[in-house]
Amino acid sequence: MKGRPKDPTRAKRRTGNRPQLGEPAKLAVVPLPAVRDPMAAPAHLNETASAAWRAIVGVLDPMGMLQSADVFSLEAMARSWARAQEIGLLLDKWGPAVWRGGRGPDAEGNGEIVPNPLLHAERDSYEAFRRLAEQYGMTVASRLRLGLMQLVGQSLAESLRRDLEG
């Protein structure tokens, strides 16, 4: 026998040194939801999220930055903003602190005031919005980073052009 001997372990795993013939594995394709107008707010968003969507798209679409694949990130951004706003209204109503267990002080006046758990949910929603907004250059820091990266790219292109010409 010529060549490398068969490795029994690899043969069991079908990862041996010989090509395996047969049907290629078929991948399951998950259909994406149909989108009429990729920049129109999805119908299932609530009023607050739809308003956020319109504001976000109103800033990004004129710059030509959006493509149809962005609808998923835009929806997540709009929902995060809307969720933070709705939680903020609840915090305005109930306050930033609550009694542990929600019962208030006992008969002797004992009890403990703790931060409202909605504070964490509000912060998480704003943080999710901020992370997505940074990806689209919607914060001062991300615009500065994008500007610096563009300048670096321009200077590299100029340097390459000078090297090729000279």
N, C-alpha and C positions, 0 to 999 in steps of 0.2 A: 504494500500500500504506500502510495506517495503522498507527500504533504503532511500536515499536522494531524496527529491522531485525534479522534473525537473525544470530547470531554463529556463524560456521562452526566455530570450535573448540569452543564449547559444544554445538553440534549434534552433533558427533562423539562427545562424551562423554555425550550425552543429558542434559545439565544446562541446556538452553536456557531461554528465558524463556516457553516454552509448556508446558502440562502434558502429560505423556506418558501415553497411555492404554495399557492392557494389563493383563496378569496381575500382581498384586502378588507380590513375591519371597517364596518360602516359606522359612522358617527351619527348620533342622533342630532337632528337639527331642530332647534327651538325657534318657532316662528316669532318674529317681533310684532308688536301690535301695529296695526295699520295707522298711519299718520296722514291726515288730510293735508294740512298745511303745517310743516314742521315748526314754524315759529308762532303758531296760534296756541294759546293756552289750552291744555287738555281739558275736556269737559268735566272730568271728575274732580278737578281741584276746587276747593272751597273759595269763597269770595276773597279772603285775605291772601291765599296762595296765588290766585289768579291775578290779583293786583301786583303782587311781588313779581310774578312771571312777566307781566307787561312792562314793569319797570326795568327788570334785568335785560329782557330782549330789546327794549327801547334803547338801552345803552350799547349793547354788544352788536346787534344786527346791523346798524348803519356803518359800523367799522368793518363789516364783512368777515367777522370772526366766527360766525356760527355755521354749523352744518347740521344736517338732519340727525346725525348720531348724537348731537349734543342735547337732544330733548330729554334724555334720562338724567343727565347731570343738572340740567336746568330745572327739571321737576323736583329733584332732591333739594336744590338750593331754594326754590320757592316754598316747598313744604317746610324746610327748616326755619325759614324766616317766619312763615305763618304760625308755626308751632310755638316759636319763641314769643311772638306777639300775643297769642292766645294764653299762654302760660303767664305772661306778664300781666294780663288783665285779671287772672285769678289771684296773682300775688297782690295786686292793688286792692282787691276785694278782701282777701283773708290776711294779708300782712306777711312780712318776711319771717315771723317767728310764730311757733305754735306750741301748745302744751304737749308734753310727751304723753302719748296715748290718746290725745285728743279730748281728754276729760276735764282739763283745768285743775285747779288746786283741790286737794281733798278737804275733808271737814276741818282738819286742823290747819289748813292754809299751806300744806306742803304740796309741792309739785315742781316740775322742772320745765323751763321754757327752752326749746331747741329750735334750730333753724328749720324753716319750712322746707320739706323735701322738694318742693317745686322749684326752689332756687337752683338745685343741681340740674333739673330737667331743662330749665330756661338756659342755664349756662351751656349745657351740652348742645342744645339746639342752635344757639348763637355760634358756638365753636364749629359745628358742622357747616353752618352757612359761611363762616369766615374761611374755612379750609377750601370750600368749593369756589368762593369768590376769588381767592388768591390764584387758583388755577386759571381763571379767566382774566386776570389782571385788573380786578375791581377794587384793590386796596392800594393805598399810597406805596407801601413797601413793595408790593408785587410789580407795580408800574415802574418804580425805580429800578428794580432788578431786571425787568424786561428791557428798559432803556439802556442799562449798563451792558446787558448781554448783546443788544443790538449794536451798541458802539464797539464792543469787542469784536463782534462779527464783521463790522464794517472795516475796522482797522486790520483784521486778519486778511480780509479780501483785498484791501489796498496793498498790504505787504506782499501778498502772493502775486498780485498784478505787477508790482514793481520788480519782484524777483524774476518773473517770466519775461518782462520787457527788457530788463537790463542784464 
